[in-house]
Amino acid sequence: MKANIEKRTFIELLKKIGKTIDNFSPLPSLQYVKMELNDDSVILTASNTTTSIVYLLKDGINIKEPGTALLKYKELNNIVKNIDGEEVKLTSVKDSAMVKINGKKARFKLNGINNEEFPNIMMDTTSQPITIKSDTLISLISKSSFATSDKLTRPVLTGVNIEGKNDRLLFTATDAYRAVRETLDIKIPQDFRVTVASEALSTIVEFVKDAENIEIYPEDKNLFFKSDNFTIKASLIEGGYPDVERLLQESTIIYNTTLEKDSFLETMKRATVLTAGSPLSVLTGPDSTVRLDFSAEDIILKSDSTEVGTFEESINDDIQIIDGRGDFYIALSAKYLSEALKTSSQQKLNIKFSGEVKPVYFYDEDEANGIKRTQIVLPIRTR
């Protein structure tokens, strides 16, 4: 094996590949990256058992002798980042798993392992693909995965539920205190429903950024994402996903409003100055709680801390009432309310309130990608 690889290209690729490396894996071989040099390309393979990647590199390389090497990712990455010169020169040592890695003047020798020690990672697919634009897929992932749980007590909630049916693709996420449902009209060859860990999806985003179109293949135990340069296999989370459909159905609406996002978020910053760590937010972790008070005369955003003080500000300029009447108030997690707004694709969005202890509904649309989005946030009981 002998090749020269452009340093900058190699660094960028290893950075992406690193998201699928587990440096503490009980299976030592998964701390390595597999490099296969063909006549005109390099194929890099890495896996952490839940996410696997096979990447085809054709640009920025000069292959002189084909071959295969398995090198420990951490050390290889550090060498490539720090080596001098604009090219990284790789040469395998005859009758060993060692590889020479040379720069302009620097000389390294890195021990590897035998090819047989690396697991056989199957990337075969049998289903018909869903073809989707990369920008659309990135929007679906980034604006749903934030609502997943970070608690492993219910593993299925750490993932995004992805469903295809009736030529509609649905991305759903919930941590039991809020939920997001995204809907995209797209050709679906066969119905499917799977749950993929949000961590795996964040890795996928890093790779699809440079592609134009992505093919999604739903299989029995994995979900595959393919482009011209890579194939990513994401393992599925087992277990039944909660019935979010019922929560997303509107109950009786007390107030139907539109909200100016940026202006309201500035008000939210002021509201949380005094209240970080409010005891009212025990259900959602270390967070502030804010309260919205509606009346015939005004709409007030409030927050308070027994130890520090209070805040209130009129938000009539931020929220316009489409329909609603009577006095009403609701307490919400400031974090969840802010994230619901920040992930909106529109400056002005529709928000509906259904009661003091009932969900708040957020509606917006990503017109550029054709995605309709519904979010709900559950209120915090204050009495």
ZICORVEN-V102699 format. One record per residue. N is the residue number from 1. RES is the residue in one letter. SS is DSSP state (@ for helix, = for strand, . for the rest). BURIAL is + if it has 9 or more other C-alpha atoms within 8 Angstrom, else -. D_LAST is the distance of its C-alpha to the last C-alpha in Angstrom with 2 decimals. Layout:
BEGIN
N_RES_SS_BURIAL_D_LAST + N_RES_SS_BURIAL_D_LAST
END
This chain:
BEGIN
1_M_._+_70.50 + 2_K_=_+_70.99 + 3_A_=_+_69.05 + 4_N_=_+_67.96 + 5_I_=_+_64.42 + 6_E_=_+_63.24 + 7_K_@_+_61.01 + 8_R_@_-_58.33 + 9_T_@_+_58.06 + 10_F_@_+_57.90 + 11_I_@_+_55.13 + 12_E_@_-_52.92 + 13_L_@_-_53.48 + 14_L_@_+_52.84 + 15_K_@_+_49.57 + 16_K_@_+_48.37 + 17_I_@_+_49.90 + 18_G_@_-_48.14 + 19_K_@_-_44.78 + 20_T_@_+_46.19 + 21_I_._+_47.63 + 22_D_._+_46.04 + 23_N_._-_47.74 + 24_F_._-_46.35 + 25_S_._+_47.25 + 26_P_._-_48.71 + 27_L_._-_51.35 + 28_P_@_-_53.39 + 29_S_@_+_55.03 + 30_L_@_+_51.73 + 31_Q_@_+_51.85 + 32_Y_=_+_54.89 + 33_V_=_+_55.57 + 34_K_=_+_58.46 + 35_M_=_+_60.91 + 36_E_=_+_63.50 + 37_L_=_+_66.16 + 38_N_._+_68.07 + 39_D_._-_70.87 + 40_D_._-_68.63 + 41_S_._+_65.02 + 42_V_=_+_62.72 + 43_I_=_+_60.13 + 44_L_=_+_57.26 + 45_T_=_+_55.20 + 46_A_=_+_52.11 + 47_S_=_+_49.40 + 48_N_._+_46.44 + 49_T_._-_46.49 + 50_T_._+_43.38 + 51_T_=_+_44.90 + 52_S_=_+_48.64 + 53_I_=_+_50.60 + 54_V_=_+_54.23 + 55_Y_=_+_55.24 + 56_L_=_+_58.62 + 57_L_=_+_59.92 + 58_K_._-_63.04 + 59_D_._-_62.92 + 60_G_._-_63.91 + 61_I_=_+_65.84 + 62_N_=_-_69.48 + 63_I_=_+_70.22 + 64_K_=_-_73.56 + 65_E_=_+_73.27 + 66_P_._+_70.79 + 67_G_=_+_69.04 + 68_T_=_+_65.79 + 69_A_=_+_63.92 + 70_L_=_+_60.71 + 71_L_=_+_59.41 + 72_K_=_+_56.41 + 73_Y_@_+_53.90 + 74_K_@_-_52.69 + 75_E_@_-_56.23 + 76_L_@_+_57.50 + 77_N_@_+_54.71 + 78_N_@_-_55.34 + 79_I_@_+_59.07 + 80_V_@_+_58.84 + 81_K_@_-_56.49 + 82_N_@_-_58.81 + 83_I_._+_62.23 + 84_D_._-_64.62 + 85_G_._+_66.16 + 86_E_._+_65.00 + 87_E_=_+_65.81 + 88_V_=_+_64.88 + 89_K_=_+_67.89 + 90_L_=_+_67.33 + 91_T_=_+_70.19 + 92_S_=_+_70.04 + 93_V_._+_72.23 + 94_K_._-_74.77 + 95_D_._-_74.28 + 96_S_._-_70.88 + 97_A_._+_67.18 + 98_M_._+_67.36 + 99_V_=_+_67.02 + 100_K_=_+_68.44 + 101_I_=_+_66.15 + 102_N_=_+_68.05 + 103_G_._+_67.29 + 104_K_._-_69.80 + 105_K_._-_70.80 + 106_A_._-_68.10 + 107_R_=_-_68.87 + 108_F_=_-_66.40 + 109_K_=_-_66.92 + 110_L_=_+_63.84 + 111_N_._-_63.98 + 112_G_=_+_62.64 + 113_I_=_+_62.51 + 114_N_._+_64.54 + 115_N_@_-_63.48 + 116_E_@_-_63.31 + 117_E_@_-_60.39 + 118_F_._+_58.03 + 119_P_._-_56.23 + 120_N_._-_57.44 + 121_I_._-_54.64 + 122_M_._-_55.08 + 123_M_._-_54.28 + 124_D_._-_55.83 + 125_T_._-_54.05 + 126_T_._-_55.03 + 127_S_._-_52.48 + 128_Q_._-_52.92 + 129_P_._+_51.08 + 130_I_=_+_48.50 + 131_T_=_+_49.78 + 132_I_=_+_47.22 + 133_K_=_+_47.53 + 134_S_@_+_46.35 + 135_D_@_+_44.26 + 136_T_@_+_42.44 + 137_L_@_+_41.81 + 138_I_@_+_40.53 + 139_S_@_+_38.06 + 140_L_@_+_36.84 + 141_I_@_+_36.37 + 142_S_@_+_34.94 + 143_K_._+_32.36 + 144_S_._+_31.04 + 145_S_@_+_31.47 + 146_F_@_-_28.90 + 147_A_@_+_26.16 + 148_T_._+_27.51 + 149_S_._+_26.04 + 150_D_._-_27.62 + 151_K_._-_26.80 + 152_L_@_-_29.75 + 153_T_@_-_27.91 + 154_R_@_-_28.17 + 155_P_@_+_31.35 + 156_V_@_+_31.39 + 157_L_@_+_28.29 + 158_T_@_+_30.30 + 159_G_=_+_32.61 + 160_V_=_+_32.98 + 161_N_=_+_33.93 + 162_I_=_+_37.06 + 163_E_=_+_38.40 + 164_G_=_+_41.51 + 165_K_=_+_42.31 + 166_N_._-_43.98 + 167_D_._+_45.05 + 168_R_=_+_41.52 + 169_L_=_+_40.05 + 170_L_=_+_36.31 + 171_F_=_+_34.42 + 172_T_=_+_30.94 + 173_A_=_+_28.59 + 174_T_=_+_25.12 + 175_D_._+_23.19 + 176_A_._-_20.72 + 177_Y_._-_18.05 + 178_R_=_+_20.43 + 179_A_=_+_23.85 + 180_V_=_+_27.05 + 181_R_=_+_29.92 + 182_E_=_+_33.21 + 183_T_=_+_36.09 + 184_L_=_+_39.74 + 185_D_=_+_42.67 + 186_I_._-_45.47 + 187_K_._-_48.27 + 188_I_._+_47.13 + 189_P_._-_50.25 + 190_Q_._-_48.41 + 191_D_._+_44.88 + 192_F_=_-_42.92 + 193_R_=_-_39.44 + 194_V_=_+_38.86 + 195_T_=_+_36.26 + 196_V_=_+_37.43 + 197_A_=_+_35.86 + 198_S_@_+_34.50 + 199_E_@_-_36.70 + 200_A_@_+_39.75 + 201_L_@_+_38.90 + 202_S_@_+_38.63 + 203_T_@_+_42.12 + 204_I_@_+_43.40 + 205_V_@_+_42.27 + 206_E_@_-_44.53 + 207_F_@_+_47.54 + 208_V_@_+_47.08 + 209_K_._+_46.93 + 210_D_._-_50.72 + 211_A_._+_51.40 + 212_E_._-_51.73 + 213_N_=_+_50.94 + 214_I_=_+_49.36 + 215_E_=_+_50.09 + 216_I_=_+_47.38 + 217_Y_=_+_48.70 + 218_P_=_+_46.34 + 219_E_._+_47.92 + 220_D_._-_46.99 + 221_K_._-_45.64 + 222_N_=_+_45.49 + 223_L_=_+_44.86 + 224_F_=_+_47.72 + 225_F_=_+_47.84 + 226_K_=_+_51.37 + 227_S_._+_53.17 + 228_D_._-_56.78 + 229_N_._-_56.18 + 230_F_=_+_53.64 + 231_T_=_+_52.10 + 232_I_=_+_48.69 + 233_K_=_+_47.56 + 234_A_=_+_43.88 + 235_S_=_+_43.09 + 236_L_=_+_40.51 + 237_I_._+_37.37 + 238_E_._-_37.72 + 239_G_._-_35.09 + 240_G_._-_33.43 + 241_Y_._-_31.17 + 242_P_._-_27.82 + 243_D_._-_27.91 + 244_V_@_-_26.38 + 245_E_@_-_28.24 + 246_R_@_-_25.75 + 247_L_@_+_22.82 + 248_L_@_+_25.10 + 249_Q_._-_25.78 + 250_E_._-_24.02 + 251_S_._-_21.92 + 252_T_._-_21.83 + 253_I_._+_21.66 + 254_I_._+_19.92 + 255_Y_=_+_21.35 + 256_N_=_+_24.44 + 257_T_=_+_25.29 + 258_T_=_+_27.72 + 259_L_=_+_26.99 + 260_E_=_+_29.52 + 261_K_@_+_28.86 + 262_D_@_-_30.66 + 263_S_@_-_29.61 + 264_F_@_+_25.89 + 265_L_@_+_26.24 + 266_E_@_-_27.84 + 267_T_@_+_24.91 + 268_M_@_+_22.60 + 269_K_@_-_24.86 + 270_R_@_-_24.34 + 271_A_@_+_20.54 + 272_T_._+_20.54 + 273_V_._-_23.14 + 274_L_._+_20.88 + 275_T_._+_17.96 + 276_A_._+_19.74 + 277_G_._-_18.21 + 278_S_._+_14.66 + 279_P_@_-_12.78 + 280_L_@_+_9.95 + 281_S_@_+_12.88 + 282_V_@_+_13.82 + 283_L_@_-_14.27 + 284_T_@_-_16.74 + 285_G_._-_18.61 + 286_P_._+_19.57 + 287_D_._+_18.21 + 288_S_._+_16.62 + 289_T_=_+_13.54 + 290_V_=_+_14.26 + 291_R_=_+_12.75 + 292_L_=_+_15.00 + 293_D_=_+_15.10 + 294_F_=_+_17.69 + 295_S_._+_19.62 + 296_A_._-_23.22 + 297_E_._-_24.37 + 298_D_._+_22.80 + 299_I_=_+_20.67 + 300_I_=_+_19.02 + 301_L_=_+_18.05 + 302_K_=_+_15.88 + 303_S_=_+_15.11 + 304_D_=_+_14.72 + 305_S_=_+_15.61 + 306_T_._-_15.47 + 307_E_._-_18.91 + 308_V_._-_20.53 + 309_G_=_-_19.44 + 310_T_=_+_18.02 + 311_F_=_+_19.37 + 312_E_=_+_19.52 + 313_E_=_-_22.28 + 314_S_=_+_23.36 + 315_I_._+_24.00 + 316_N_._+_25.98 + 317_D_._-_28.92 + 318_D_._+_27.17 + 319_I_=_+_25.59 + 320_Q_=_+_27.66 + 321_I_=_+_26.29 + 322_I_=_-_28.58 + 323_D_=_-_26.86 + 324_G_=_-_23.68 + 325_R_._-_22.62 + 326_G_._-_19.94 + 327_D_._-_16.85 + 328_F_=_+_14.32 + 329_Y_=_+_12.04 + 330_I_=_+_11.12 + 331_A_=_+_10.34 + 332_L_=_+_13.20 + 333_S_=_+_15.25 + 334_A_@_+_17.95 + 335_K_@_-_20.51 + 336_Y_@_+_20.04 + 337_L_@_+_20.02 + 338_S_@_+_23.11 + 339_E_@_-_24.91 + 340_A_@_+_24.47 + 341_L_@_+_26.17 + 342_K_@_-_28.76 + 343_T_._-_30.05 + 344_S_._+_30.61 + 345_S_._-_34.33 + 346_Q_._+_34.03 + 347_Q_._-_33.41 + 348_K_=_-_31.75 + 349_L_=_+_29.47 + 350_N_=_+_27.71 + 351_I_=_+_23.88 + 352_K_=_+_22.16 + 353_F_=_+_18.55 + 354_S_._+_17.72 + 355_G_._+_14.14 + 356_E_._+_10.54 + 357_V_._+_10.42 + 358_K_._+_14.21 + 359_P_._+_16.77 + 360_V_=_+_18.29 + 361_Y_=_+_22.10 + 362_F_=_+_24.64 + 363_Y_=_+_28.32 + 364_D_=_+_31.37 + 365_E_=_+_34.96 + 366_D_=_+_37.32 + 367_E_._-_40.36 + 368_A_._-_42.80 + 369_N_._-_42.17 + 370_G_._+_41.27 + 371_I_=_+_37.81 + 372_K_=_+_34.96 + 373_R_=_+_31.49 + 374_T_=_+_28.11 + 375_Q_=_+_24.94 + 376_I_=_+_21.41 + 377_V_=_+_18.32 + 378_L_._+_15.15 + 379_P_._+_11.87 + 380_I_._+_9.29 + 381_R_._-_5.79 + 382_T_._-_3.79 + 383_R_._-_0.00
END
